[in-house]
Amino acid sequence: MDLMELLRAREMILQSAQTAYEPHLRALGTRGVPAPAIDEMRVALAGLVKKIADGTEMIDGMVSVYMRTFSEPEIRELLTFYKSPVGQKTIAQLPKVMQEGAQIGQQAFAKHQDEFGEIVQAIMKKHQVTLQPGDKPAEKP
């Protein structure tokens, strides 16, 4: 069994993509996009993500990343670890841990949203940048 199979890479791609696009779909709902349209988008996105996950581009890319990052002996050690019970638990639980970590990060940053907004406004003022219709920054002459 190779490392990508052991890591359940295709399953991870599907889970990661869903985790990434779900908040955007929910946000569309708060902006008045009807639920049937959001459901249709969800189905379309899931189909596209499955097509990508079933292809070779992502897996081949990840193999390249691992090969650049780890030596062959290290990859053998990773294989041994991921075949162990704690390695299997890591594979199974890591997406949940990462998702919860991302939520914690979002909550932490949300507490400082106003502060960040003030910093952005000060920088834009310093550089004489104003936002134009369409949210494209335009420099003042």
C-alpha positions as CSV (number, residue, x, y, z in Angstrom):
1,M,0.0,0.0,0.0
2,D,1.5,3.4,-1.0
3,L,1.5,6.4,1.2
4,M,-1.3,8.3,-0.6
5,E,-3.6,5.3,-0.2
6,L,-2.7,4.9,3.4
7,L,-3.4,8.6,4.0
8,R,-6.7,8.2,2.3
9,A,-5.7,11.2,0.2
10,R,-8.8,11.1,-2.1
11,E,-11.1,11.1,1.0
12,M,-9.1,13.9,2.5
13,I,-9.5,16.0,-0.7
14,L,-13.2,15.5,-0.6
15,Q,-13.5,16.4,3.1
16,S,-11.1,19.4,2.8
17,A,-13.0,20.8,-0.1
18,Q,-16.4,20.5,1.6
19,T,-15.0,22.1,4.7
20,A,-13.7,25.0,2.5
21,Y,-16.8,25.6,0.5
22,E,-19.6,25.0,3.1
23,P,-19.1,28.4,4.9
24,H,-19.3,30.2,1.6
25,L,-22.5,28.4,0.7
26,R,-23.9,29.3,4.1
27,A,-22.9,32.9,3.6
28,L,-24.8,33.0,0.3
29,G,-27.9,31.9,2.3
30,T,-27.5,34.9,4.6
31,R,-27.4,37.1,1.6
32,G,-30.8,36.0,0.3
33,V,-29.8,33.2,-2.1
34,P,-32.6,30.7,-2.0
35,A,-32.0,27.3,-0.4
36,P,-32.7,25.4,-3.6
37,A,-30.0,27.4,-5.5
38,I,-27.5,26.7,-2.7
39,D,-28.4,23.0,-2.7
40,E,-27.8,22.9,-6.4
41,M,-24.5,24.6,-6.0
42,R,-23.5,22.2,-3.2
43,V,-24.3,19.2,-5.6
44,A,-22.4,20.8,-8.4
45,L,-19.4,21.6,-6.2
46,A,-19.4,18.0,-4.8
47,G,-19.4,16.6,-8.3
48,L,-16.5,18.8,-9.3
49,V,-14.5,18.0,-6.2
50,K,-15.2,14.3,-6.8
51,K,-14.0,14.6,-10.4
52,I,-10.8,16.3,-9.2
53,A,-10.3,13.8,-6.4
54,D,-10.8,10.9,-8.8
55,G,-8.2,12.3,-11.2
56,T,-4.5,12.1,-10.8
57,E,-3.5,15.7,-10.7
58,M,-3.9,16.3,-7.0
59,I,-2.5,12.9,-6.0
60,D,0.5,13.3,-8.3
61,G,1.1,16.8,-6.9
62,M,1.0,15.5,-3.3
63,V,3.4,12.7,-4.2
64,S,5.8,15.4,-5.5
65,V,5.4,17.4,-2.3
66,Y,6.2,14.4,-0.2
67,M,9.2,13.4,-2.4
68,R,10.6,17.0,-2.1
69,T,9.9,17.1,1.6
70,F,10.9,13.7,2.9
71,S,13.8,11.3,2.0
72,E,13.0,7.7,1.1
73,P,13.9,6.4,4.5
74,E,11.6,9.1,6.1
75,I,8.8,8.0,3.8
76,R,9.3,4.4,4.9
77,E,9.1,5.6,8.5
78,L,5.9,7.5,7.7
79,L,4.5,4.3,6.2
80,T,5.4,2.3,9.3
81,F,3.8,5.0,11.5
82,Y,0.6,5.4,9.5
83,K,0.1,1.6,9.5
84,S,0.3,1.5,13.3
85,P,-2.9,1.9,15.4
86,V,-2.0,5.5,16.5
87,G,-1.1,6.3,12.8
88,Q,-4.5,5.0,11.7
89,K,-6.2,7.1,14.4
90,T,-4.1,10.1,13.3
91,I,-5.3,9.6,9.7
92,A,-8.9,9.3,10.9
93,Q,-8.9,12.2,13.3
94,L,-6.6,14.7,11.6
95,P,-9.4,16.3,9.4
96,K,-11.5,16.8,12.5
97,V,-8.6,18.2,14.5
98,M,-7.7,20.6,11.6
99,Q,-11.3,21.7,11.2
100,E,-11.7,22.4,14.9
101,G,-8.3,24.2,14.9
102,A,-9.5,26.4,12.0
103,Q,-12.7,27.2,13.9
104,I,-10.7,28.2,16.9
105,G,-8.5,30.4,14.7
106,Q,-11.5,32.0,13.1
107,Q,-13.0,32.7,16.5
108,A,-9.7,34.2,17.8
109,F,-9.4,36.5,14.8
110,A,-13.1,37.5,15.0
111,K,-12.4,38.9,18.4
112,H,-9.8,41.3,16.8
113,Q,-11.8,42.0,13.6
114,D,-12.5,45.7,14.6
115,E,-8.8,46.2,15.5
116,F,-7.8,44.7,12.1
117,G,-10.3,47.0,10.3
118,E,-8.8,50.0,12.0
119,I,-5.3,48.9,10.9
120,V,-6.4,48.4,7.3
121,Q,-8.2,51.8,7.3
122,A,-5.1,53.5,8.6
123,I,-2.8,51.9,6.0
124,M,-5.3,52.7,3.2
125,K,-5.4,56.3,4.4
126,K,-1.6,56.5,4.6
127,H,-1.4,55.3,1.0
128,Q,-4.4,57.4,-0.1
129,V,-6.3,54.3,-1.3
130,T,-10.1,54.3,-1.5
131,L,-12.4,51.5,-2.5
132,Q,-14.4,52.1,-5.7
133,P,-17.5,50.3,-6.8
134,G,-16.7,46.6,-7.3
135,D,-14.3,46.7,-4.3
136,K,-11.3,47.4,-6.6
137,P,-8.7,49.5,-4.9
138,A,-7.9,52.7,-6.7
139,E,-5.0,55.0,-5.8
140,K,-5.7,58.7,-5.5
141,P,-3.6,60.9,-7.8
